Amino acid sequence: MRRLASLSLMGALLAPGAASARDSDTINLYRYVLDMDVPESPALVAMEEAPLRVLLGAAPKPVMTTVLASAAPDGLRPGLSLDVAPYFLFGGGVRSLSRYRSNSLAGRLMRVLTKTTVSAAVLPDLDGTGAWRVGLGLRTTVHDPHDPVLNSDLPERVAEELERHGIPPPADSDEDVSERGVDLSALFDRAERQMRSRSGDVQISGGWGVSARTEGGVLTGDGLRDTKHTFWLTGQAALGRRFDALATMQALDLFRDSRALRAGLGMQRKTSVADFRAELAFDGTDNRLHPGAAIDVKLPGCTSAIASLTTAPGQDTEDGPVLRGQLQLRWYFARCR
């Protein structure tokens, strides 16, 4: 009996198409991804190339690409990262709405699986040898009270609006309902305001990443060295529609003698055109407090530009902190204006 229950649970998680075929309330989850709180690439977090150390706790977008340029005392370093949710990649967004909202073990695990992303990043090393730095990451959101499918009536309102205009229901595989001759922007704007206003709710996310340096070219190198593993846990608490409190704990280089802890607090001020963040983090690698600030400006076409300025530990801890600036341009999958 226990084995049968385990097989049933695995089937529910790994075969969404078969499960949804038996339900009448099937939807595609990726129609309702809102344009708000885009978290950092986990591969860049592992490579110490995230804009700030205090990370967002919000759920990731199904797909995101990031182009960046970091300025530090050793020069200007460009970089590139790609983040993808495997569940999205393999078409797993078609689900039964009632099962997705279920607080059963299967329902909770499925929501976590939906919000899990894998990430890869690459940056050239500046030591003159032609070597590269590479990073891999994994991130998931274990508690997301700002999920519009879980905690709002957005799917029902969209279905009602399409029906009211005589528009046939979209196919299960349709991930976009905005091009059906009906203006749904007011419904999505209302859902975004509703999710942002959930005061006291805490989004919780965690991740792991590994960074390394290639011996030679990124594709032709003879191996990797300076491998570092990073684990983190972060929370994001809404203090109203416009303000969030942020907290992050990171375990740096965990499997080596140089392991250290980092902890920080931050605040985010959200507006319709840009989000402003400020932080103060204690870094165990040099036992100092490091401030930082960033602005995330929303651009047309589901893109945003982030400019940040922080201090960071120097190559030698006796030298004191160094100033680091960064610019990121990101594109992500969401329901954008």
C-alpha positions in Angstrom: 0.0 0.0 0.0 2.8 2.4 0.8 4.5 1.7 -2.5 1.3 2.3 -4.3 0.8 5.7 -2.6 4.4 6.7 -3.5 3.8 5.7 -7.2 0.6 7.7 -7.2 2.3 10.8 -5.9 5.1 10.6 -8.4 2.6 10.2 -11.2 0.7 13.3 -10.1 3.9 15.4 -10.1 5.6 14.0 -13.3 2.6 13.6 -15.6 0.7 16.9 -15.5 -0.9 16.3 -18.9 -2.5 13.0 -17.9 -3.7 14.4 -14.6 -5.3 17.5 -16.2 -7.1 15.5 -18.8 -9.3 14.1 -16.1 -10.2 17.5 -14.7 -12.6 20.2 -16.0 -10.8 23.2 -14.3 -7.5 22.9 -16.2 -5.4 26.1 -16.7 -2.0 27.0 -17.9 -0.1 28.5 -14.9 2.2 30.5 -17.1 -0.6 32.8 -18.3 -0.6 34.4 -14.9 3.1 35.2 -14.2 3.0 38.9 -13.0 5.6 41.5 -13.9 6.9 42.1 -10.3 9.9 41.2 -8.1 12.3 39.5 -10.5 14.9 37.7 -8.3 18.6 37.3 -9.0 20.1 34.6 -11.2 21.3 31.9 -8.8 24.4 31.2 -11.0 25.4 34.9 -10.6 24.8 34.6 -6.8 27.3 31.7 -6.7 29.8 33.8 -8.6 29.5 36.8 -6.4 28.0 38.7 -9.3 24.5 39.5 -8.1 23.8 43.2 -7.8 23.4 43.1 -4.0 24.1 40.5 -1.3 20.6 40.7 0.3 18.6 38.8 -2.2 14.9 38.8 -3.1 12.7 36.0 -1.7 10.1 36.3 -4.6 9.3 33.4 -6.9 11.4 33.3 -10.1 10.2 33.8 -13.6 10.0 30.8 -15.9 12.8 32.1 -18.2 15.3 34.9 -17.7 18.4 36.0 -19.5 20.9 38.5 -18.0 23.7 40.5 -19.6 25.9 42.3 -17.2 29.0 44.4 -16.8 30.8 44.6 -13.4 33.3 47.3 -12.6 35.9 46.7 -9.9 39.5 47.7 -9.3 40.7 44.8 -11.5 38.8 46.1 -14.5 35.4 45.8 -16.3 34.0 42.3 -16.6 31.1 41.4 -19.0 29.0 38.4 -18.3 25.9 36.4 -19.4 23.5 34.1 -17.6 20.4 32.0 -18.5 17.8 30.8 -16.0 15.1 28.3 -16.9 12.4 26.5 -14.9 12.5 22.8 -16.0 8.8 22.5 -15.4 8.2 25.3 -17.9 10.7 24.0 -20.4 8.9 20.7 -20.6 5.4 22.1 -20.8 4.3 21.4 -17.3 2.2 24.5 -16.8 -1.1 22.7 -17.7 -2.6 21.9 -14.3 -5.8 21.4 -12.6 -6.6 24.6 -10.7 -8.1 22.8 -7.8 -5.1 20.5 -7.4 -2.7 23.4 -7.8 -4.4 25.2 -4.9 -4.6 22.1 -2.8 -2.7 22.1 0.5 -2.1 18.4 0.3 1.5 17.1 0.2 1.3 16.6 -3.6 -0.1 20.1 -4.1 2.6 21.8 -2.0 5.4 19.8 -3.7 4.0 20.6 -7.1 4.0 24.3 -6.3 7.6 24.1 -5.2 8.6 22.2 -8.3 6.9 24.8 -10.5 9.0 27.5 -8.9 12.4 25.8 -9.2 14.9 27.1 -11.7 18.3 26.0 -12.9 20.9 28.6 -14.0 24.2 28.8 -15.8 26.5 31.8 -16.2 29.9 32.6 -17.7 32.3 35.5 -17.4 35.8 36.0 -18.7 38.6 36.0 -16.1 40.8 39.1 -16.1 44.1 37.5 -15.3 45.3 37.6 -19.0 45.4 33.8 -19.5 42.2 33.5 -21.5 40.5 31.6 -18.7 36.8 31.9 -17.8 34.7 31.8 -14.7 31.6 29.6 -14.9 28.7 29.1 -12.5 25.8 26.8 -12.1 22.9 27.3 -9.7 19.6 25.9 -8.5 16.9 28.0 -6.8 13.4 27.3 -5.5 10.6 29.2 -3.6 9.2 27.1 -0.8 6.6 29.6 0.4 4.9 32.1 -2.0 1.8 33.9 -0.6 2.1 36.4 -3.6 1.2 33.7 -6.1 -1.8 35.1 -8.1 -3.1 31.6 -9.1 -3.0 30.4 -5.5 -4.2 33.5 -3.6 -6.3 35.5 -6.0 -9.3 34.9 -8.4 -7.3 36.1 -11.4 -7.8 32.8 -13.4 -11.6 32.9 -12.8 -11.8 36.6 -13.7 -9.9 36.1 -17.0 -12.1 33.2 -17.9 -15.3 35.2 -17.1 -14.1 38.2 -19.2 -13.3 36.0 -22.2 -16.7 34.3 -21.9 -18.5 37.7 -21.5 -17.0 38.8 -24.9 -17.9 35.5 -26.6 -14.3 34.4 -26.9 -13.8 30.6 -26.8 -11.6 29.3 -23.9 -7.9 29.1 -24.8 -6.3 25.8 -25.5 -4.5 24.2 -22.5 -1.2 24.8 -24.2 -1.7 28.5 -24.7 0.6 30.4 -22.4 -0.6 33.9 -23.4 -4.2 35.1 -23.3 -3.5 38.8 -24.1 -3.9 38.5 -27.9 -7.5 37.4 -28.0 -9.2 40.7 -28.8 -10.1 41.4 -25.1 -8.3 43.9 -22.9 -7.3 42.0 -19.8 -4.8 44.6 -18.5 -7.1 45.9 -15.8 -7.5 42.4 -14.3 -3.7 41.8 -14.3 -3.1 45.2 -12.8 -5.6 44.5 -10.1 -4.0 41.2 -9.3 -0.6 42.8 -9.1 -1.8 45.4 -6.7 -3.6 42.7 -4.6 -0.4 40.6 -4.4 1.8 43.5 -3.5 -0.5 44.6 -0.7 -0.4 41.3 1.2 1.2 42.9 4.3 2.9 40.5 6.7 3.2 37.7 4.2 6.8 36.4 3.8 8.1 34.8 0.6 10.8 32.3 1.3 13.4 31.1 -1.2 16.6 29.2 -1.1 19.3 28.1 -3.4 22.7 26.5 -4.1 25.3 27.4 -6.6 28.8 26.4 -7.6 31.4 28.6 -9.3 34.8 27.6 -10.8 37.6 28.9 -13.0 38.4 27.1 -16.2 42.0 26.0 -17.2 42.0 27.7 -20.6 39.0 28.5 -22.8 35.4 27.9 -21.5 34.8 25.1 -24.1 38.4 23.9 -24.6 39.7 24.1 -21.1 41.5 21.2 -19.5 39.6 21.3 -16.2 38.2 23.5 -13.4 39.8 24.9 -10.3 38.9 27.2 -7.5 35.5 25.5 -7.1 33.3 27.2 -4.5 29.9 26.1 -3.3 27.4 28.6 -1.9 24.1 28.0 -0.1 21.6 30.7 0.8 18.2 31.3 2.3 16.3 34.5 1.9 13.0 36.0 3.0 10.9 38.9 1.7 8.2 40.4 3.9 5.6 42.8 2.5 5.1 45.9 4.7 2.3 47.1 2.4 2.1 47.7 -1.3 5.2 49.8 -1.6 7.7 48.5 0.9 9.4 45.1 1.5 11.8 44.0 4.2 14.5 41.6 3.1 16.8 39.3 5.0 19.4 36.8 3.6 21.8 34.3 5.1 24.6 32.8 2.9 27.1 30.0 3.6 30.1 30.8 1.4 32.7 28.3 0.1 31.1 25.8 2.4 33.3 22.7 1.6 36.7 24.4 2.1 38.7 25.8 4.9 37.9 29.3 3.7 34.2 28.9 4.5 32.4 31.9 5.9 29.0 33.2 6.7 27.3 36.3 5.3 24.1 37.8 6.7 22.3 41.0 5.7 19.1 43.1 5.9 17.6 45.3 3.3 14.6 47.4 2.3 12.9 47.7 -1.0 10.8 50.7 -2.1 8.6 49.7 -5.1 7.0 52.1 -7.6 5.3 51.6 -11.0 8.5 52.4 -12.9 11.4 51.4 -10.7 12.3 49.6 -7.5 14.9 51.0 -5.1 16.8 48.7 -2.7 19.3 49.4 0.1 21.2 46.9 2.2 23.7 46.4 5.0 25.4 43.0 5.1 28.0 41.5 7.4 30.6 39.5 5.5 32.5 36.8 7.4 35.4 36.8 4.9 36.7 40.1 6.2 34.4 40.6 9.3 33.1 43.9 8.1 29.8 45.5 7.4 29.2 46.4 3.7 26.5 48.8 2.5 24.9 48.6 -0.9 22.2 50.2 -3.0 20.5 49.5 -6.4 17.8 50.7 -8.7 15.8 48.4 -10.9 14.1 50.3 -13.8 11.3 48.6 -15.7 11.6 48.8 -19.5 9.2 47.8 -22.3 9.0 44.2 -23.4 9.5 42.4 -20.1 13.0 43.9 -19.6 14.6 45.8 -16.8 17.9 47.5 -16.1 19.6 47.3 -12.7 22.4 49.6 -11.6 24.0 48.8 -8.3 26.9 50.1 -6.1 28.3 48.2 -3.2 31.5 47.7 -1.2 33.2 44.3 -1.2 36.1 42.6 0.5 39.4 43.2 -1.1 41.8 40.6 -2.4 43.7 40.9 0.9 41.4 41.5 3.9 44.1 43.9 5.4 43.6 46.2 2.4 40.1 47.0 3.4 36.9 47.0 1.2 36.8 48.0 -2.4 34.0 49.7 -4.4 32.1 47.7 -7.0 29.6 48.9 -9.5 27.4 46.8 -11.8 24.9 47.2 -14.6 22.5 44.4 -15.6 20.0 44.2 -18.5 17.5 41.4 -18.0 14.7 39.9 -20.1 12.2 37.6 -18.5 8.9 35.8 -19.2 5.9 37.4 -17.6 2.6 39.2 -18.3 4.1 42.7 -19.0 2.5 45.9 -20.0 
